[in-house]
């Protein structure tokens, strides 16, 4: 069973940065795409940044492109999201996601929510002045 655990959320002011971390257990980490989704109350969960197993295929939603950077450390089964120039509209619960299909692309994981193997509890990010 795939298990994911997110950390690193918090409350910051607009323009500041945060770094989210995630550990994934229960699969051969370097064989799968992984990524980040986020959700606000009343909205669909949205894939915002996903990365393929080889790190050559990354996907960013337009809303975060140029501000967020996704990376992975296959030696630690770890995924990261560096969030810069945060805006109030980035306020959301952030979820780590691992693909249920081996060797998938970052684009597929972020655009097909049904591919996510398992959801964690999420970590809250609040951006407010």
C-alpha positions as CSV (number, residue, x, y, z in Angstrom):
1,X,0.0,0.0,0.0
2,X,1.4,3.4,-1.0
3,X,1.7,5.9,1.8
4,X,2.6,9.5,1.5
5,X,3.3,12.1,4.1
6,X,3.5,15.8,3.5
7,X,5.1,18.5,5.7
8,X,6.3,22.0,5.5
9,X,3.2,24.0,5.3
10,X,2.5,27.2,7.3
11,X,1.4,30.8,7.3
12,X,3.4,33.4,5.4
13,X,3.0,36.8,4.0
14,X,2.6,37.6,0.3
15,X,5.9,37.4,-1.5
16,X,7.5,35.0,0.9
17,X,8.6,31.5,0.3
18,X,7.9,28.0,1.6
19,X,9.3,24.6,0.9
20,X,7.0,21.5,1.1
21,X,8.4,18.0,1.6
22,X,6.9,14.6,1.0
23,X,8.0,11.1,1.7
24,X,6.6,8.2,-0.2
25,X,6.5,4.6,1.0
26,X,5.2,1.4,-0.5
27,X,6.5,1.6,-4.0
28,X,9.8,1.7,-5.9
29,X,10.0,5.4,-5.8
30,X,12.3,6.0,-8.8
31,X,9.9,4.1,-11.1
32,X,7.0,6.5,-10.7
33,X,6.0,10.1,-11.4
34,X,5.2,12.1,-8.3
35,X,3.8,15.5,-7.8
36,X,1.7,18.0,-5.9
37,X,-2.0,18.8,-5.9
38,X,-3.8,21.5,-4.0
39,X,-7.4,22.2,-3.0
40,X,-9.4,25.0,-1.6
41,X,-12.8,24.6,0.0
42,X,-15.5,24.1,-2.6
43,X,-13.0,23.6,-5.4
44,X,-11.7,20.5,-7.3
45,X,-8.3,19.2,-6.3
46,X,-5.9,20.5,-8.9
47,X,-2.5,19.1,-10.0
48,X,-0.1,22.0,-9.9
49,X,3.4,20.5,-10.2
50,X,4.4,17.0,-11.2
51,X,7.7,15.3,-12.2
52,X,8.5,12.2,-14.0
53,X,10.7,9.5,-12.6
54,X,13.8,10.8,-14.5
55,X,13.2,14.5,-13.7
56,X,13.2,15.3,-17.4
57,X,9.5,15.6,-17.6
58,X,8.0,18.3,-15.4
59,X,4.6,19.8,-15.5
60,X,3.5,23.1,-13.9
61,X,0.0,24.5,-13.9
62,X,-0.1,28.0,-15.3
63,X,-1.0,29.4,-11.9
64,X,2.4,28.4,-10.4
65,X,4.7,28.4,-13.5
66,X,7.8,30.5,-12.9
67,X,7.3,30.7,-9.1
68,X,7.2,27.0,-7.9
69,X,9.9,24.5,-8.4
70,X,9.4,20.7,-8.0
71,X,12.3,18.4,-7.3
72,X,12.8,14.8,-6.1
73,X,15.5,12.9,-4.3
74,X,15.2,9.3,-5.4
75,X,17.7,8.2,-2.8
76,X,15.4,9.4,0.0
77,X,12.0,8.6,-1.5
78,X,11.4,12.3,-1.2
79,X,9.6,15.0,-3.2
80,X,9.9,18.7,-2.7
81,X,8.0,21.9,-3.8
82,X,9.9,25.2,-3.5
83,X,7.2,27.9,-3.5
84,X,8.4,31.4,-4.1
85,X,6.6,34.7,-4.5
86,X,3.6,33.3,-2.8
87,X,0.2,35.0,-3.4
88,X,-3.0,34.9,-1.3
89,X,-4.5,32.8,-4.1
90,X,-1.9,30.1,-3.3
91,X,-3.7,29.5,0.0
92,X,-4.8,25.9,-0.1
93,X,-4.3,22.4,1.3
94,X,-1.4,20.9,-0.5
95,X,-1.2,17.1,-1.2
96,X,1.6,14.9,-2.4
97,X,0.7,12.4,-5.1
98,X,2.4,9.3,-6.5
99,X,1.4,7.8,-9.8
100,X,-0.3,4.4,-9.7
101,X,1.3,3.5,-13.0
102,X,4.9,2.9,-13.5
103,X,7.0,5.1,-15.8
104,X,4.2,7.7,-16.2
105,X,4.7,11.3,-17.1
106,X,4.4,14.3,-14.9
107,X,1.8,15.7,-17.2
108,X,-0.4,12.7,-16.9
109,X,-0.2,12.5,-13.1
110,X,-1.1,16.2,-12.8
111,X,-4.0,16.0,-15.3
112,X,-5.6,12.8,-14.4
113,X,-6.4,12.7,-10.7
114,X,-7.6,9.1,-10.9
115,X,-4.0,8.1,-11.5
116,X,-3.0,9.0,-8.0
117,X,-2.2,5.9,-6.0
118,X,-3.0,7.3,-2.5
119,X,-3.6,10.7,-0.8
120,X,-1.9,11.9,2.3
121,X,-3.4,14.1,5.0
122,X,-2.1,17.2,3.2
123,X,-0.4,20.3,4.6
124,X,-2.0,23.7,4.8
125,X,-0.4,26.7,3.2
126,X,-1.9,30.1,4.1
127,X,-0.7,33.3,2.4
128,X,-2.1,36.4,4.1
129,X,-0.9,39.9,5.1
